Amino acid sequence: MIDFSGYLMSVAAVLASEVGDRTMLATTAFAAARGEFVKTVAVSVAAFTIANIPVVLGGTLVSRFLNVAYLHVISAVLFIGVGAAILVSKTESGISKTSTSLTLFFTAVLLSELGDKSQLALLSLTLMYGCVPALAGAVTAYSVVNAASVALMNKLISRYLSARKALTLVKYVSAIFFLAAGVTLLLITTII
């Protein structure tokens, strides 16, 4: 039986840590640029879940064998790669609907979640409440935050901008976001 207090604590902790987080913003920007909201949120949630399974199962074992700083550098480079790909794209939205761009996005989200503040919270929650309530609560919260963010962005874009202007705006805003997130992550990783 699931410990609902652990589940609720996990939902609250991950909601607090993911609102405004770079993966939430990346999911929102990618979904808006791609125009595939449900698929983008599903891919982001899958990456989040896969990134956090080792945390709830292995606890601190991952950090003993992998230097998280290297994963952050790879994630930063992927974010920069997504931003650059958007800028040089010949499509209006900046992101093609190929599986390659979705795979790149999945990998960037997965790697950027490793060692993130929500993972640290999840580790503590796992130790206190167990694997199932902690992971279930975290995935629920992550899904809610990202789905709400993507839905809000979609509503704002469709309400205030023509389709062509929206695509152009989203292309450049998304590219700037991914480039800035990648550069910031690189700077933070190399400074710390």
BELRA-V671384 format. One record per residue. RES is the residue in three letters. NEAR is the number of other C-alpha atoms within 8 Angstrom. Layout:
res:RES near:NEAR
res:RES near:NEAR
This chain:
res:MET near:2
res:ILE near:6
res:ASP near:8
res:PHE near:7
res:SER near:6
res:GLY near:14
res:TYR near:13
res:LEU near:9
res:MET near:11
res:SER near:18
res:VAL near:12
res:ALA near:9
res:ALA near:11
res:VAL near:15
res:LEU near:12
res:ALA near:7
res:SER near:9
res:GLU near:12
res:VAL near:8
res:GLY near:6
res:ASP near:8
res:ARG near:7
res:THR near:10
res:MET near:13
res:LEU near:10
res:ALA near:11
res:THR near:13
res:THR near:12
res:ALA near:12
res:PHE near:12
res:ALA near:13
res:ALA near:13
res:ALA near:13
res:ARG near:12
res:GLY near:6
res:GLU near:8
res:PHE near:11
res:VAL near:7
res:LYS near:7
res:THR near:12
res:VAL near:14
res:ALA near:8
res:VAL near:10
res:SER near:13
res:VAL near:11
res:ALA near:9
res:ALA near:12
res:PHE near:13
res:THR near:10
res:ILE near:9
res:ALA near:12
res:ASN near:13
res:ILE near:9
res:PRO near:10
res:VAL near:13
res:VAL near:14
res:LEU near:7
res:GLY near:8
res:GLY near:9
res:THR near:7
res:LEU near:7
res:VAL near:10
res:SER near:8
res:ARG near:7
res:PHE near:6
res:LEU near:6
res:ASN near:8
res:VAL near:9
res:ALA near:7
res:TYR near:7
res:LEU near:11
res:HIS near:14
res:VAL near:11
res:ILE near:9
res:SER near:14
res:ALA near:16
res:VAL near:10
res:LEU near:12
res:PHE near:13
res:ILE near:14
res:GLY near:9
res:VAL near:14
res:GLY near:14
res:ALA near:10
res:ALA near:11
res:ILE near:14
res:LEU near:10
res:VAL near:7
res:SER near:10
res:LYS near:5
res:THR near:7
res:GLU near:9
res:SER near:12
res:GLY near:15
res:ILE near:13
res:SER near:9
res:LYS near:7
res:THR near:6
res:SER near:6
res:THR near:6
res:SER near:11
res:LEU near:11
res:THR near:8
res:LEU near:10
res:PHE near:11
res:PHE near:12
res:THR near:11
res:ALA near:12
res:VAL near:13
res:LEU near:13
res:LEU near:12
res:SER near:13
res:GLU near:13
res:LEU near:12
res:GLY near:8
res:ASP near:8
res:LYS near:7
res:SER near:11
res:GLN near:12
res:LEU near:9
res:ALA near:11
res:LEU near:16
res:LEU near:11
res:SER near:8
res:LEU near:13
res:THR near:13
res:LEU near:8
res:MET near:7
res:TYR near:10
res:GLY near:11
res:CYS near:10
res:VAL near:7
res:PRO near:15
res:ALA near:17
res:LEU near:15
res:ALA near:10
res:GLY near:15
res:ALA near:14
res:VAL near:11
res:THR near:9
res:ALA near:13
res:TYR near:13
res:SER near:10
res:VAL near:8
res:VAL near:12
res:ASN near:12
res:ALA near:10
res:ALA near:8
res:SER near:11
res:VAL near:14
res:ALA near:9
res:LEU near:8
res:MET near:10
res:ASN near:9
res:LYS near:8
res:LEU near:8
res:ILE near:9
res:SER near:10
res:ARG near:6
res:TYR near:6
res:LEU near:8
res:SER near:7
res:ALA near:7
res:ARG near:7
res:LYS near:8
res:ALA near:11
res:LEU near:11
res:THR near:10
res:LEU near:8
res:VAL near:12
res:LYS near:15
res:TYR near:11
res:VAL near:9
res:SER near:14
res:ALA near:14
res:ILE near:9
res:PHE near:11
res:PHE near:13
res:LEU near:14
res:ALA near:9
res:ALA near:12
res:GLY near:14
res:VAL near:10
res:THR near:9
res:LEU near:11
res:LEU near:12
res:LEU near:8
res:ILE near:8
res:THR near:10
res:THR near:6
res:ILE near:5
res:ILE near:4
